[in-house]
Amino acid sequence: MSSDATPYDALLLVSFGGPEEPGDVLPFLQNVTRGRGIPADRLLDVGQHYLDLGGASPINAQNRALIAALDDDFSANGLRLPIYWGNRNWDPYLADTMKQLADDGARRVLALLTSAYSSYSGCRQYRENLAAAVAPLGARAPHIDRVRHYFNHPGFVETMVASTLEAVARVPEGSHLLFVTHSIPEVMNDGSGPTGSAYVAQHRDVARLVAAAVAAVIGSDPPFDLVYCSRSGPAHQAWLEPDVNDHLEVLSALRAPGVVLVPIGFVSDHMEVRYDLDTEAMQTAERLEMPCARAATVGVDPRFVAAIRELVLERAALVRGESPVRRALGELGPSHDICPAGCCPNLRDPARPALCGAD
């Protein structure tokens, strides 16, 4: 594949954001939950999770590391494309970054979301954030495209296979693999993707791919399940289950010899991974006296970084009217480049505009 990124003037890393110091924690959580009616005492409880880990989210440092790794990879492969960064909930905010892109003369920008899967919160909401960020710029606003969902790109899957094998070596033979992702409301999953339920289907496809690759190396089929963490909605609302801690209880009752937590739903070791898995789930496993290891996320692994470069060049070639190879593993094939109308709808505000898509 060539290193021609034409017609793009920049790559924009779009992420969630997180507090950088203890004084940022409550204002950040207020940004995240604004308009959702979350009680103040709940914010204080969640805020304590950040304070227990030093008062800063790991996500911003991890995004800086990813940008540095992409810069190095791009340079080494002759790809000349500046990288910008904007967040939904904390500095650098998307609106400020978009203004900087316009001031720097960018006319067409490719957005990379730090979410590999289809869902409202992981795709459509970011597209709404992008629409809000470009709105004040008028005619100066750059055109924004989106890198396709990359959950089944070989560079993502193969990196997860390698980290899972490393973790498997630290637990007893016959241990279960628990593939973990962020829980979302069931109704959000029902509307995810062009035909619905894509969020769960995509995660299950990745889980099968990783489990099969692990089995080929260790010579036996490890039992595996898809589980969830980080539920944050009201008790009356149905969210995807089982929770990882509840499932650890089930495996303990079944006398499972051990467990490996495989965070396929996350691209870096940010707060959900550090607290929900490394702290809470590990405490549950320790209480149950169950050996437990956690696989690494893809982070800045060179295979994942190279996959992003490949996806950038693939999208650029498609815009130029070419027909690049679009690599994907599993049953679902390459994801769509332009979100179809009605994909991952905003159930609270259906009319809210979004970029990078047909609706």
Steps between C-alpha positions, in 0.01 A plus 500: 500500500630848412564768764275754329247650747352738242244662534545518877680789666504349850405207721285592801510272803157524666476374858307516826736709710577479869620703800869581523511578874277464810340844456379398153309191614162646600480754212587219257227272638253787481589538131448129440163481674352843418128474424470139619372569852779311677488572878789696647584222747542258209752737339691514828507119517635471144738788561653306786605232250714762325632640828596151617720473190664841546227730369589471133361281226760303307322567170660832409855370546405192300363714216820704497697176478282380211550827312879473549497138379292594195732790421799265509325235292377750242846651463667159469258407221508824305152615603488876546189576699485721811306363796265710714309397812162602642289366790131484578525579871832665584786706365594495215133545410384417150372854438845647572676240287260553211565875509873428494455274197308775321761762596771269364318476167379140518221439250445123534570305818479132588373424852624199696271411791653323801207257488524198273132403497154619389277663762344836575754587770795360305422648157186706444555717809853583384357588159258736677793650691677560170192669353479731801871580475490602132171694518652832619763494224260546211669492162841449668397163642694205359316203355522206743510130408534209744732199509281189480441286808815295548399234755570219251804645326790250523717756677246530782413131527857369476616741770224376731596139425861567602404674825249224584762230451737685731228513767402134448857402588446651848193296603431127541423279202130498414437857615204685350537798270269788592479749213406832661343812355307803623136424573241714322118514527336211316300747293827659383630163387169432325553809284872457439623455143298503179275209601520512881684307773835564332671590827457153647547321166832675436635419845393137469676474166824634648468268801464198269800610294726548801385179672560297183849645454586430864370143465723445197806591708423324828353190336160506673182706481477740796147562629407863442221750560419863417445709814455867582621769737440867586120503511393855592126525429196500730397171659174480305676511162615171345873494418708230338594219738662307663719733700857375522488474880174304496646260245809446711265383775340254255838365389609460861189294572587285197853455640671655200878468546562865410403786273655742251336840458530608136395866451404484132266798538777751574801623306703614802532440874283795598278544806251222431786254459707629791211514748229261379741221406837558668342609829140382540503175300840402636370554854203277420729227363728527805202467736389191308858366510491466123825552305448794265709682238412795283605522135634832373301727272634577151645833617797597286593152385671536159247265338211722608682819404574356155132404470398863551741609227353236270146619576594863435650414163206272417249781562707749299516259207123447511439875489730522197282240325746212533432144623738417785508167680276537807625248754271351764483170689199302611147474370396865481742639241621859472273754667325779309690823430195727510244431770160416346198710589355386832818322609559520878219753558492765771190391690488814715544752216435335161532828311848589628735536200801275453795503261672210320172342404183509297267627774 
